[in-house]
Amino acid sequence: MGLAGGGRGADAMLITRTPLRISLGGGGTDLPSYYRQFGGIVISAAINKYVYIGINRTFADDYLLKYSELERVREVADISHPIIREALTMHAIGPYLEIVSLADIPAGTGLGSSGTFTVGLLKAIYAFKREHVVSGKWIVDFFFPEIRLAIEVDGSVHNTQVQRAKDLKKDSDCMRFDITVLRLRNAEIFGDRDWLIEKLRASWREAKDRENRIIGTSA
């Protein structure tokens, strides 16, 4: 994945690559007419064919969208592509925005291209906003995927009982996905620098050791 530039007209594009999938069983149980009455379960496997989503800042005060068609509109509500329109409605990252979609296989092949497109687009948007989504639903301040280390910087709002309960749930979910979580208070960030460096190094070593054990176990 690339990194987006920070300003208008930046010279870097952010690109995500999301695998398509083949359905091994349960096809059709994800349709509302079925799962609303009987529930559903689908077993799928990713393949080495991908959908690529690129997001880039432009100099024009509009939205430039390139997929199987070309759109250039001034307002999100005017976007014809339903998935892009809803994603940008939920995440206000424009205008001055270009979104490009490419794929190894055309749409309509039964390989879940619309779902893959949606996942890739949302991943790109979160990365563009400098937000990192882990364990499927939580946003963390910093994330190092190569060793599965998440770092959270907690302000005073985390002192409330409600927020502490949310933090506990988030940390528990991350642990289920073998993600190491380091929480730091604002005062610790701006306090003893030597202590902070050693804390970061210790957490890095812990996460790396944990990742090595996971790799060794699955090898």
N, C-alpha and C positions, 0 to 999 in steps of 0.2 A: 504494500500500500504506500502511495506517495503522501506527501504532506502539502496541505493547502497553504498558499501565501496568506499573509495577514491583512493586506489592505486592498483597496479597490485597484483593479488593474494589475494584480500581482502576477509575476511571471512563472508561477508554479501551479500545476494542476494536481488535485488530489484524485487518486484512482483506487477504486475497490475492485476486487475480483472475487466473485461468488460462484461456487460450483452448481451446475445443474444436477439433477438426480433422476434415477430410474426407480419406479415404484415396484416393490417386491410383493406387496400384498395390501389389501384394504382399499384399493382404488374405488372411488365412488362413495366411500363412507364419509368423506369430508364434504359432501354436498349437503346443504341445509335440509333438503327434503328427506334425507336419510338420518343424519346425526341428531336432528331435533327430536326424532322419535326413538331411535335405537342407540344413539351415541356413535362414536366412530374411532377407528384406529388405523393408522397408515404406517407401513414399514417401508422405508426408502433407503437408498444408498447413493452417496455423492459419486460423481464421475469426473473425469479429467477434461471436461468441457465447461466453459465458464461464460458468465455475463459480466461485462465490465462497465462500471459507471464512473464517469469523470465529472468533477465539479471544478469550476474555475471562475475567478472574478474577472469581470469585463469592465470596459469604460462606458458602456451604454446603460442608461437607466431603464432596464427592462429585463425580461427573462428570455434567454435564447435556449431552446430545447431541441436536441437532435436525437431522434431515435429512428424508427421506420418512416417517420414523417418529420417535418421541420416546423417548429412553432416559434414565433417571436411576439410576445405580448407584454403589456405594461402592468397588468394586475394578475395576481394568482388566480382569482376567480375566473379569469378568461382562458385559463389553460385547458385544452381539450383532453389531454391524457389524464385519466381519472386517478391513477396511482400517484403521479407526480403532483397533481393538483392537491390531493389530500395530504401528501407528505409535506408540501410547502405551506399548507394551511396550518398544520400542526407545529411546524418549525419555521419561524420567520427569519430566514437567512438572506433574503434578497431585498431589493432587486440587485442590479449589477451582477447578474449571475448567468452562467452557462452550464447546462447539464447535457452530457453526451452519453449515449448508451450504445454499446457494441456487444455482440454475442458470437460465440463459435458456431452456434446452431440456430436456425430461424425459429420464430415463434410458432406455436401450434403443433409441436412435435410430441407433446405429451411428456416432456421432461421437466415440467414444473417451472417453465421460464418466467411466468408472471410472478410466482412466489419468489423465485431467485432474484428477479429484478427488484422486487419490493425490499428484500433483505439487503441487497447491495446498495440500493438507494438510501435506506435508513442508516446503514453503516457509514456511508459516505457523508451524510448530513451530520451525524453525531461527531464524526472525526473533524468535519469542517468547523463545527462549533467548539472544537477542542474538548469534547465530552467523550468519555470512554465507558461503553456499556459492557458490563461483565455479568456472568452467570445468568444471562438472558434478559435481565430487566433492570439491573442497578447501574447507576452512573457514579463513577468514582473520579476523584480529582486527577490522579495520575495512575497510569497502568503500564507495566512492562511485560508484554505478552510472552517474551522469550523465557521468562522465569516465573510467570504468573504472580507477579507482585503488584498489589494495589496499595496506593498511599492516599490516605484521606487527611485533609487539613481541617480540623474542627474549630469553628468559632463558638461564641457564647451560646448560640441557639442549640448546640448539642448538649447543653446542661439541663435542658428540660426533660421531664419524664417521658413525654411523648416521643421526642426525638431520640432519646436513649434507647427506647424500645425499637424504633425503626433501625437504628444503627446495629443493634443486637441481631435483628432479623437479617439485615444486609450481610453482616459478618458471617452469620451462620450459613446463609446461602452460598457465600463465596467459598467457605470451607468445603462445602459439598462438591464444589467444582475444583477443589485443590488449589484455590487461590489464597496466597498469604496476604493478610491485610495489616498494614501499619497505620495506626492512627496517631496523629500529632496535633497538639494544641497550638493555637496561634502563639501563645507565650513561649512555647518550646521552639518554634520556628525562629523567633526573634531573640531567643535567650542565648545560652551557652553554645557557641558554634562548634567547639570540639565535641561536646556531648552529642549534638545533632549529627555530626558527621559519623561518629562511631555508631550511633543508633541506626543510621541509614545503612552503614556497612554491614552491621549485624543482621539487619532484616534482609539485605540483599543475599548474604551468605545462607541464611535460613531458607529463603525462597529457592535459591539455586540448588541447595542440597535436597530440598523436597522434590524439585523438578527432576533431579538426577535419579532419585529413588523411584519416582513414577516411571521414568523412561526405562530404568533397569528392570522394574517389575513387569512392564508390558513387552520388553524385548524378547 
